Amino acid sequence: MFQHSESGSTNEPVSQGQRSFPLPPPDQSVLRIFMLGDVETLRRMIGRLATNGIADANSWSQPQETGRTGEFITVHTKRMATEVR
């Protein structure tokens, strides 16, 4: 089901009809931030998050309509090093 690259991973066969996708390296975790709202409010908040160093303004998806009047969704995916405790 999952295929890994040569970097210490298994190469199990993927049966027909299944899709593979790259997994993050074991020393990284993935954080996704979702925002819903009107386009102008989303843009302002993206700017604030970028100014405060929380989320890069260029890493957000293009706003997509949700099906509700005037509402859009955008997603930011951030890869972070896993903290050792």
C-alpha positions as semicolon CSV with decimal commas, in nm:
position;residue;x (nm);y (nm);z (nm)
1;M;0,000;0,000;0,000
2;F;0,273;0,250;0,090
3;Q;0,592;0,277;-0,106
4;H;0,899;0,433;0,046
5;S;1,210;0,562;-0,121
6;E;1,545;0,389;-0,095
7;S;1,618;0,563;0,236
8;G;1,569;0,266;0,468
9;S;1,224;0,162;0,362
10;T;1,033;-0,138;0,242
11;N;0,951;-0,195;-0,121
12;E;0,633;-0,391;-0,079
13;P;0,437;-0,437;-0,400
14;V;0,135;-0,218;-0,456
15;S;-0,165;-0,403;-0,591
16;Q;-0,348;-0,266;-0,890
17;G;-0,607;-0,006;-0,794
18;Q;-0,411;0,118;-0,493
19;R;-0,227;0,447;-0,506
20;S;0,098;0,519;-0,333
21;F;0,207;0,852;-0,191
22;P;0,528;0,965;-0,028
23;L;0,535;0,959;0,350
24;P;0,732;1,217;0,546
25;P;1,071;1,102;0,674
26;P;1,055;0,949;1,023
27;D;1,225;1,258;1,171
28;Q;0,947;1,490;1,049
29;S;0,586;1,541;1,139
30;V;0,322;1,712;0,927
31;L;0,092;1,986;1,049
32;R;-0,201;2,108;0,840
33;I;-0,376;2,435;0,916
34;F;-0,722;2,487;0,766
35;M;-0,898;2,823;0,747
36;L;-1,254;2,896;0,641
37;G;-1,392;3,241;0,563
38;D;-1,436;3,502;0,295
39;V;-1,137;3,555;0,066
40;E;-1,036;3,895;0,203
41;T;-1,040;3,775;0,564
42;L;-0,834;3,469;0,467
43;R;-0,577;3,691;0,295
44;R;-0,550;3,921;0,596
45;M;-0,503;3,629;0,836
46;I;-0,245;3,466;0,607
47;G;-0,054;3,796;0,620
48;R;-0,072;3,807;1,000
49;L;0,046;3,448;1,036
50;A;0,335;3,518;0,797
51;T;0,432;3,838;0,980
52;N;0,447;3,647;1,308
53;G;0,657;3,367;1,155
54;I;0,388;3,104;1,202
55;A;0,305;3,009;0,843
56;D;0,473;3,115;0,518
57;A;0,232;3,321;0,308
58;N;0,334;3,143;-0,014
59;S;0,264;2,794;0,123
60;W;-0,116;2,824;0,141
61;S;-0,339;2,660;-0,118
62;Q;-0,552;2,877;-0,345
63;P;-0,884;2,951;-0,172
64;Q;-1,154;2,708;-0,289
65;E;-1,530;2,753;-0,257
66;T;-1,687;2,536;0,013
67;G;-2,039;2,543;-0,130
68;R;-2,163;2,794;0,125
69;T;-2,227;3,144;-0,002
70;G;-1,913;3,357;0,032
71;E;-1,716;3,089;0,219
72;F;-1,378;2,961;0,104
73;I;-1,123;2,717;0,244
74;T;-0,745;2,729;0,227
75;V;-0,489;2,483;0,364
76;H;-0,128;2,524;0,479
77;T;0,094;2,216;0,515
78;K;0,399;2,254;0,734
79;R;0,667;1,988;0,780
80;M;0,840;2,010;1,114
81;A;1,130;1,825;1,270
82;T;1,013;1,579;1,532
83;E;1,117;1,689;1,878
84;V;1,315;1,441;2,085
85;R;1,196;1,423;2,446
